[in-house]
Amino acid sequence: MTNLHALYDSGGQSPWIDNLKRSWLTGGHLGELIGNGVRGLTSNPTIMAKAIEESDDYDEQFESSYHSRESVVDAYWDLVVTDVSGALEAFAPLYESSGGGDGFVSIEVAPSLARDMSGTVEAARGLHERIGRPNTLVKIPATKEGIPAIRQMISEGRSINVTLIFSIERYEAVMEAYQSGLEALVASGGDPSRVASVASFFVSRVDTETDRRLEAIAAEHPGSSLAAKALGLRGKTAVAQARLAYERFMERFGSERWEALARRGARPQRPLWASTSTKNPAYPDLAYVETLIGPETVNTMPEQTIDAFLDHGHVARTIDAFEDAARVVDELATVGVDLADVAHTLEDEGVTAFEKSFDEVAERLESKAAQLGAR
């Protein structure tokens, strides 16, 4: 049994991998990861752009798709759907054996739709219907415009991965969208037991932005007690905020209101810890894995972090230090860090980064298309 198996069996947490490329499907590597204990997969426009740009594995399909499609973007979606469909097939046995509890693969709507509620609904509905597999999670960002789209999709009985959550306040809105969406589904005669959802709470990026602000505060007040306090808070925000989010998860999905849905077979919307690779080399390589282990959670990790956990990960329930987490958040306020503004900054950066990746891969594919046309 690997450390990843132990993470699930003893820690109650599902380890997923945050990557996908064509060679994993054709070469059998994804099957090896599943055998080692990986229980699901997430991807995003940046990951898909990197996979397509860095390999010639997609060239043959792109050429075929480009000649039969109306645009390069349509051909791009053919490539993405093919990869996702292959991963869904690989995870299908796990989805069945877990009773629909794991074995999910995520595909994200176009990042240009992050501020477009109706466009997001149309795109998410289209991806679900195009792929047609029950272990598909369509990713919708937790922007203000995304929240009503999430509720609408859940009310239609569609499974959703809510992404780009950076604050507890937005997480509360995400859980409400899920719960009220399920209530609307039940009211229309639907079956809530067929719906799955995760709420992707981003972790390491929070420390990156907060640490930058703490260091700026310290630089403005050199040698002061304020500077010492600010520097002492570095590397603590992300885990503290995630732990407090888990506390809210337990409250929401332990309530009488939720129990009415649970009796009909509804599944809790599990917190998913995303962005869990360590960005600061001064921090331990498993800083955002070993500190956030608890039941009914998911941690989606890049392959380097998966390898580190397989090599030397330690499994123990660590999620419940709520008082310490609340203290960290309170102290951040006293030194002048506005977590609401941190979340706003990170959301804008996340949306922009995904849009940039999408645009860059479209430009690369346009160049490939021009080469094909010159033949």
N, C-alpha and C positions, 0 to 999 in steps of 0.2 A: 504493500500500500504506500503510495506517495504522500508527500505533505499536502498536496492538493486534495487527495481523497480524505485525508484527516481533517482538512479545513471544512469540508462539507459534513463528514460523518460526526465529528466531535464539536466543531465550531458552529455548525448550522449555517455556514456561509457558502454560497455558490461561487466558485472561481470561474470567471469568463475571460476570454482573451480579446484584446482590443486591437485587432489587426485582421486583414484578409488579403490574400493575393492568389492569383490563378495557379501558381506553382504548388501551393499548399493542397489544392484539389487534385491536380494531375499527378503530383509526386507522392501523395499519401501522408504528407506531414500533418494535415489537420486531423486525420485519423489517429496519428500518434499522440497528438495533444489531447484528444478526447480520451484515449486510453490512459493517459497520465492524470486524468481527473478534471480536465477543462469541461465545463458544463454549459457553455453558451458562448456567443461571439457578438461583439459590437464592431462597427466600422463607422466612418464618417467621410465627408468629401475630401479631407486632407489625406487620409489613409488610402482612399481609392485613387486619388490623383497620383500619389507616390507610386502605387503599384503599377498603374498604367504607364507612367512616364519612365520608370526605371527598368522596364522589361519589354522584350519583344513577344511575350506570350500572348498579347492581345492583338497583334497586328493582323493575323489571318481573319479573326472574327470582325475586327474593325473594317477591314477592306470589304468584306461581304456585307456587313450591316450598312456601311456608308453608301454602297451602290443601290441598296434597296430602301433606304430611309430618306426622309425629307431634309434632315439636317444632321450636322455633326453632333449636336446635343442629343438627338434621338439615338444615334449610334452609341454615344457614351452610355446612355441608360441601358442599351442592350448589353453592353459589357458588364455593367454593374449588376443587372438583374441575373445574368448568367452566373456570376461569382456567388451572389447571394443564394441563388437557387441550389447551386452545388453544395454550399455550406449547409443549407436547410436539410438537404437530403442526408448529409453526413450526420447531422444531429438528430434526425428523425427517430432512430431507435431509442435514444436517450429521452426524447420528448415523450414517447409512448411509455417507456418503462417507469418514468417519473410521474406518470399520470398528468402530464401537461404542466409539471412544475418547473422544468428546465428544458434545455435543448433548443433555446431560442437563438435566432439570428436577426440582427437589426439592419434596416436600410433607411436612410435619411431622405426626407423630402429635399428638394432643391433649396440651398441656403438663401437664395434670393427671395424666398417666400416667408422669411422669418417675421416680417412685419405685415403679412398679408393673411388675414384670417380665412377668407373665403378661398383664396388660392391654395392655402395649406390643406383645407378640408378636401378640396377637389383632388389634390395631388396624393394625399394619404389614402383616400378612398381608391384612387386609381392604382396605386402600388399594391394595396391589399388584393384587389381584384385581379390584377395582372399576374401576381405571383401565386396566389391561391393555395398557400400552405398554412396550416394552423399554427405553426411555430414561428411565424413571421411577426416581428415587432417593427412597426413603422415609427421612425424617430421624428418627433415634433419638438422644436425648441420651446422652452418655457418663457417666451416673451409674453408681454401683455396681450399681444394679438394671438399668440399661440394657445393661451389658456382656454378660450372658448372653443377653439378648434379641437383641443384635446377632449373636452367634455362632449362635443358633438360626435367624435369618433367612438368614444366609449359608449355613448348612448345608442350607437348603431351596432354595438357588439364587436368592435374592431380592437385588436390588441395594440398597445402603444408603449413605446419607450420615450418617456419625456426627458429631454436632454437640456444641457446648459442651465442647470439650476445652481445659483451661486449664493442664495440667501435663504434663511429660515422663513422669512415672510413669503417669498415666492413659492417655497416648498409647501407652505400651508395652502396656498392657492391651487397648487398642483393636486394635492390630496383631495381638496374639495371638488375640483373638476372631475376627478376619478370617481369619487363617491356619488356625487350628484348625477354624473353620467350613468353610473350603474343603476341608480334609482329610476332614472328616466327609461332605461332599457327594460327594467322589470315592469314598470308601469305600462309599457307598450307590449308586454307579453314575451319579452326576450329572456334568454337564459344567461344569467351572469357568470355561471360556472365555466363558460366557454371563453371568457375574456381574461387576458393576462396583461399586466402592466408593471413596469419598473420606473422609478423616478431617479434619474441620473444626477446625483449631487456631486459637483466637481470639487476636487480637494486640493491638490498640490498648487494649482494656479492661485488659489486664495492666499496661500503662504507667500508665493512669489510677489504678488501685489502688495500684501500687507507688510511684508518684511521691507519692501522698498520704501513704504511710507514711514515705518518705524525708524529706519536708518536716516531718513530725511529729518525726522523730528529730533533724533539724537544729534545730528550734525548742526541743527539750528541752536541747540542748547548744550554745547560741549562741556563735559565735566560736571554737569548738574545731576541731581537725583532723578529728574525727569528723563534725561538721556539714558541713565542706567536702567531705569524701569522700562523704557521703550526697547532698548536692546535686549533686555531680559525676556521680552515677549516674542522675540523672533522664533519662527518655526512652531508656534503653538496654536495659531488661529484656526488653521484648516481642520485639524483633528477636533478641536473644541467645538467648532461650528457643526461638524458632521455628527458628533456625539449628541449635541442638542437636537439636531434634526431627527436622530433615532428616537430620542425621548418623545418628540412630537408624534412620530410614527406609532409608537406603542400606545400613546394616549388616543390617537384617532382610531386605530384599528383594534382597540380594546373597549370602545364605547358601545352603549346600547344601540345607538343609531347604526353602527356598523354591524352589530350582531344580527339585526334584522336582515341584512344582505347576506351575511355569512350562513345563516340558516337556509338560504336558497342556493348555497354553493359558491358564493363569491369568494375570490381570492384576494388577500391583501396586496396592495401595490408596494412591492418591496423597494426599499432604498437601495440604489446602486451607487457604489463609490466609484467615480470616474476620475480620470487624470490622476492616477495613483503611482506613477513613476516619480522618483525623487529628482527634482530639478536642481536643487542645491547640493553640490557634492559634499558639503559639510554635514549633511544629514544622513542618517542610515539609509541604506538602499531599500529597506522595507518599512520606512517610516510611516507610510500611508496604507500599509497592509496589516501589519501586526497590531497596530493600535486601534483598528476598527472592525474587530471580529465580533460578530454577534448573530443570533438566530434571525432567519428570514431577511437576510441581506445578501447582496451580490457585490463582488469586487471585480471590476473588469480591468485587466492589467495588460500592458504591452509584453511582448515575448521576453524581453530582457528581465522584467520584474517577475514573470512566471518562472523563468529559469532560476532566479535568485531564491524564490520561495521554495522551489523544488530542492535546491541545494542546502539552504540553511534556515528556512522559515520555521517559526515556532507557533504552534496553535494553542491559544488560550483565549477565553472570552475577555475582551478588553474594552468593549463599547460603552460600559455603564458608568463611567466616571463623570456623571452629570454635574455634580457640585463643582468639581475642578474646572469643567468646561465653562460653566456659567461665570466662574470667577475670572477666567481668562477674558471672556467677552466684556465683562464689566471693567476690567483693567484697561482694555483697549480703548474704551470710551474715555477713561480718565486721562489718557495720554494724548487724546485728540484724533484717534482713528475712527472714521465714520464707516462702519461696515456696509451700510446701505449704499454709500458712494462706491465702495470697493466692488460690490456686486454689480452696480450699474456699469462701471468701467469694464469689468470682466465680461459681462454679457455683450456689450458693444464690441469688444475685442474678439470674442468668440465668433459672433456672427460675421464680422468682417474677415476674420481669418478663413472661415469656411467658404465665404463668397470668393475670396482671392484664390483659394485652391481650386474651386470649381472653374473660375475664369481661366486660370493658368492651364488646366488640363484641356479645356475647350480650345484654347489657343494652340496647344501642342497638336491636338487632333485636327485642327484646321490646317496646320502645316502638313500633317500626314495626308490629309485629303487632297491638298494642292499637289503633292508629289504623285498621288495616285492618278490625278487628272492629267498630269504631264506625261504619263506612260503611253 
